[in-house]
Amino acid sequence: MLGKKESSAAASSGSQTLNTIIGRGTVFEGVMRVENSVRIDGTFKGELVCSGVLTISQSGEVYAQLEGKEVYLNGVVRGRIQAEKVRLDSQARFVGDITTSDLAISEGAVFHGKCSMETGELAALCEKEFRQEGTTRSAEPIKVSSASR
């Protein structure tokens, strides 16, 4: 029955098979590299790279650098995340930096840090445009009239 649920969940989300679970009450410290998806219900400290979906459940606590295709948070995370898609659900508590092209934060979630949404070519293009604007624009003071206050 568990296998059927994993298969249907993977098929519906377009993700890969869940093959690694850090259970509630388990503490893992170190570097982990996983093919496919991971779910953390316990505590993880270190660095985690997975090729699929990384899920931190409501009971999960993570103090790490995380990298995955998609990252779903509903627990406590301090660190850095790099993923194509990041979702902070309503119970998520995140402190750190996120690099992603797709970010969603649900009402009730806490996000304290910074997010960079430029990746690859887009980042280079934005940097180039910023440098060009900086050299061609003159620094003119902004005029504020008392009627607009």
N, C-alpha and C positions, 0 to 999 in steps of 0.2 A: 504494500500500500504506500509506503514511504517513497519507493522508487517511482510509482505512478505519479505522485504529487510533484516530485522533483522534475520529472519529464514534462508534465503539463505546464508547470510554472516556467520551465526553461523555454518551452515552445511558445508560450504566450508572450514572454518578454523578449524573445529573440536572443536570449543569453545562452551561455554554455552550461554544461552540467555542473552542479554543485558537488564538489568532491572533498572539500576541506571544511571542517567545523571546529572552532575553538569553543568548547562548551562552557556553560555557566559554571563558575567556580574554578576554572582552569586559568593559570597564568603562564603566558609564553613570553620569553624575552629572547630577542635575537633577530636574525635576518631570515625571512621566509620568501621563497619564490615558488609560485603555484601556477600550474597550467589549469585553466578553467576557473571556476568561481570559488569564493570563500565567504563564510559567514562567521562573525565573531560575536559570541554570546558572553564570553568571559573577558579576560584582560590580556591585551597585547602591548608589548613595549619593544620598539626597534624599527625595523624596516620591512615592509611587505609589498611585494610586486606580484600581481596576478594578471592573467591574460583575459579574464572574464569579469564578472560582476563581483564587487566586494560589498558585503552588507554588514553593518554594525547594528546589532539589535538594540532594543531599549536597555537591556542589561549589560551591553558591551561597554568596555572602557578601553580606549586606545591612546597611546602616547607614542606616536610614530610618524615616519614618512610613508605615505601610502601611494601606490600607483596601481591603477586598474582601468579597464575599459569604461565601466560605470561604477560609481560609488554611491551607496544609499546609507544615510546616517539616521539613526534614531536613538543613539546612545551618546556617550561623552567621548569627544575626540580632541586631543591637543597635538598639533603637529602640522604637517604639510600634506596636501592632496594634489595629485596630478592625474586627471582622468578626462575622457571625452565628455562625460555627463556626470554631474554631481547633484544629488537630491538631499536636502536637509528636511526630514520629516518633523512633525510637531514636537516631539520629545528630544530632538537633537540639541546638543550643546557642543559647539565647535569653537575652538580658539586656535588660530593659525592662519596659514595662507593656502589659497586654492588656485590652481591653474586648470582651467577647463574652457570648453567652448559652449557648454550648456549648463546653466546653474538654476536650480529652483529651490526656494526657501519657503517652507510652509509656515502658516501663522502659528506662533508659539515657539518656534525654533529660535535658538540663540546663535548668532554668528559674530565673532569678534576677531577681526583680522583684515586681510585684504584678499581680493580676488583679481586675477589677471585672466581676461577672457580672450586675449589674442594668442593664437598659436601659429607656428610655422610662418607661411608667407604673409599672413595678415599682420603679424607682429612686425615683420620687416617693413611692410608697406606703411603701417601707422608710424613707425619710427622715422621713416624717410619723409613722410608728409609733415610730421612735427618739426623736424629739422629745417625743412624748407619754409614753413610758416614762421619759424623763429627768426630766420635771417631776412625775410622780406617784409615782415610787419614792423611798423614803428610803434614804440611804446607811447600811446596817446592817453592822457588822463581821461577818465570817464566823467562826463558832466551830468550832475543830478540836479534837477530843478526842484524847488520846494513844492511845486504843485504835484509832483509825482510821488511824494512821500506818503 
